[in-house]
Amino acid sequence: MLFATCNYDVGRDARIRTEETFKSRMIVEENIYRRDSLQVLANLKGYLQRHEQSFYNKSYFDSTELLLDTILYSPDIKRLVVFVLARNPTSRQFQPNTEYAWYYDGFCYLGIRENDDIRLNWFRRFNLINYYDEQEAKNDLKEYYFTRLASAKDTDGSLIYKFNVDDSRFWDGPVWKVMD
């Protein structure tokens, strides 16, 4: 049983692929990526221990594994998008599926670099819960944020975010109002 949760109306099969012209292709040095990965994981582990942000549910515990999948960067590397999976034993599920040892939940975080620190905020647009295949969870999380974010609509029918996270225009888009 797989679940993808979504806040607000996205519309059925509303997929918008980013045009090649606008694809964000920011590549950072390996040492920056490694340093940021460690800091992001430390921040997320703090949220996990305090049951904050996406880890509010008590099914997350000390042995929950956090798997950092991807960090995307703005051109000035001051803004980040982070994809992370939480891996738990199926015994922690409300109705455990004994066919599998693990299940995965997937989340997206927005990050702002402030001096030597990265401030993270859970981007609640799409969340994946109860996936039994790690790669499928990773693929679906990216599918939502790379093809459906741009089509997300508010209750009045207007587009909320306008761009997917792989769009170079995303970095100056409306989503960052929640972080400023």
C-alpha positions as CSV (number, residue, x, y, z in Angstrom):
1,M,0.0,0.0,0.0
2,L,1.5,3.3,-1.1
3,F,0.3,6.8,-0.2
4,A,1.2,10.2,-1.5
5,T,-0.4,13.0,0.3
6,C,-1.0,16.4,-1.1
7,N,-2.2,19.6,0.4
8,Y,-4.5,21.7,-1.8
9,D,-5.9,20.8,-5.2
10,V,-3.4,19.8,-7.8
11,G,-5.8,18.5,-10.4
12,R,-5.9,15.1,-11.9
13,D,-2.8,14.1,-13.8
14,A,-1.7,17.8,-13.8
15,R,2.0,17.4,-14.9
16,I,4.1,20.2,-16.2
17,R,7.6,19.3,-17.3
18,T,10.1,22.1,-17.1
19,E,11.3,23.2,-20.5
20,E,14.9,22.4,-21.3
21,T,15.6,26.2,-21.6
22,F,14.7,26.7,-18.0
23,K,16.2,23.5,-16.5
24,S,18.3,24.3,-13.4
25,R,21.8,22.7,-13.8
26,M,23.6,24.0,-10.8
27,I,26.6,21.9,-9.8
28,V,28.5,22.6,-6.6
29,E,31.9,21.4,-5.5
30,E,32.0,18.1,-3.8
31,N,33.4,19.5,-0.5
32,I,30.4,22.0,-0.3
33,Y,27.9,19.2,-1.0
34,R,29.5,16.9,1.6
35,R,29.6,19.7,4.2
36,D,26.0,20.7,3.5
37,S,24.9,17.1,3.6
38,L,26.3,16.6,7.1
39,Q,24.8,19.8,8.3
40,V,21.4,19.1,6.8
41,L,21.4,15.6,8.3
42,A,22.3,17.0,11.7
43,N,19.4,19.5,11.5
44,L,17.0,16.7,10.4
45,K,18.1,14.4,13.2
46,G,17.4,17.2,15.6
47,Y,13.9,17.5,14.3
48,L,13.5,13.7,14.5
49,Q,14.7,13.6,18.2
50,R,12.3,16.5,19.1
51,H,9.4,15.2,16.9
52,E,9.3,18.4,14.9
53,Q,8.6,19.4,11.3
54,S,7.9,16.2,9.2
55,F,8.9,13.9,12.1
56,Y,6.0,14.9,14.4
57,N,4.6,11.4,14.4
58,K,5.6,9.1,17.2
59,S,6.3,6.3,14.7
60,Y,9.6,8.0,14.2
61,F,12.1,7.1,17.0
62,D,15.8,7.0,17.8
63,S,16.4,4.1,15.3
64,T,14.6,5.8,12.4
65,E,17.2,6.2,9.6
66,L,17.4,9.4,7.6
67,L,18.5,9.0,4.0
68,L,19.5,12.1,2.3
69,D,18.7,11.6,-1.4
70,T,19.4,14.9,-3.1
71,I,20.3,18.6,-2.5
72,L,19.4,21.1,-5.2
73,Y,21.0,24.5,-5.2
74,S,20.2,28.0,-6.3
75,P,22.8,29.7,-8.5
76,D,24.2,31.6,-5.5
77,I,24.0,28.4,-3.4
78,K,22.1,30.3,-0.7
79,R,18.9,28.4,-1.2
80,L,18.5,24.7,-1.2
81,V,15.8,22.0,-1.8
82,V,16.4,18.8,0.0
83,F,14.8,15.4,-0.6
84,V,15.0,13.0,2.4
85,L,13.6,9.6,3.2
86,A,12.9,8.2,6.6
87,R,13.3,4.5,6.9
88,N,11.5,2.6,9.7
89,P,10.9,-1.0,10.5
90,T,7.4,-2.0,9.4
91,S,6.7,-3.0,13.1
92,R,6.3,0.8,13.7
93,Q,3.3,1.0,11.3
94,F,-0.2,1.3,12.6
95,Q,-1.0,-1.9,10.6
96,P,2.3,-3.5,10.0
97,N,2.9,-5.3,6.7
98,T,4.9,-8.3,7.7
99,E,5.9,-9.0,4.1
100,Y,8.5,-6.2,4.3
101,A,11.1,-5.4,6.9
102,W,11.2,-1.6,6.2
103,Y,8.9,1.2,5.0
104,Y,9.9,4.6,3.7
105,D,8.4,8.1,4.0
106,G,9.6,10.9,1.8
107,F,9.8,14.6,2.5
108,C,11.1,17.8,0.9
109,Y,12.7,20.6,2.8
110,L,13.5,24.2,1.7
111,G,16.8,25.5,3.0
112,I,18.3,29.0,3.4
113,R,22.0,29.4,4.0
114,E,22.6,31.9,6.8
115,N,26.4,32.5,7.2
116,D,27.7,29.0,8.2
117,D,24.3,27.6,9.0
118,I,21.4,26.1,6.9
119,R,17.9,26.8,8.1
120,L,15.5,24.2,7.0
121,N,11.7,24.3,6.7
122,W,9.5,21.3,5.8
123,F,7.9,21.9,2.4
124,R,4.6,20.2,3.0
125,R,3.3,20.2,-0.6
126,F,3.8,16.5,-1.3
127,N,4.7,13.8,1.2
128,L,5.1,10.1,0.6
129,I,4.2,7.6,3.3
130,N,4.4,3.8,3.6
131,Y,6.5,2.9,0.6
132,Y,8.2,-0.5,0.7
133,D,10.6,0.2,-2.1
134,E,13.3,2.8,-1.4
135,Q,14.0,3.6,-5.1
136,E,10.3,3.9,-5.9
137,A,9.9,6.4,-3.0
138,K,12.8,8.4,-4.3
139,N,11.5,8.4,-7.8
140,D,8.0,9.4,-6.8
141,L,9.2,12.2,-4.6
142,K,11.1,13.7,-7.5
143,E,8.2,13.0,-9.9
144,Y,5.9,15.2,-7.7
145,Y,8.4,18.0,-7.2
146,F,9.8,17.9,-10.8
147,T,6.4,17.7,-12.6
148,R,3.5,18.6,-10.4
149,L,4.6,21.5,-8.3
150,A,4.1,24.0,-11.1
151,S,0.5,22.9,-11.6
152,A,-0.5,23.1,-7.9
153,K,-3.5,25.4,-7.5
154,D,-4.9,27.4,-4.6
155,T,-8.6,27.2,-3.6
156,D,-9.3,30.0,-6.0
157,G,-7.8,28.1,-8.9
158,S,-4.7,30.2,-9.2
159,L,-1.3,28.6,-9.5
160,I,0.5,28.7,-6.1
161,Y,4.2,28.0,-7.0
162,K,4.3,28.4,-10.8
163,F,7.6,26.4,-11.2
164,N,8.9,23.0,-10.4
165,V,12.0,22.6,-8.3
166,D,14.1,21.8,-11.4
167,D,13.3,25.1,-13.0
168,S,15.8,27.9,-12.8
169,R,13.0,30.4,-12.1
170,F,12.0,28.5,-9.0
171,W,14.7,30.1,-7.0
172,D,13.1,33.5,-7.3
173,G,9.5,32.1,-7.2
174,P,6.7,32.5,-4.7
175,V,7.6,29.4,-2.6
176,W,10.4,31.4,-0.9
177,K,7.9,33.7,0.8
178,V,7.5,31.0,3.5
179,M,11.2,31.1,4.2
180,D,11.9,34.9,4.3
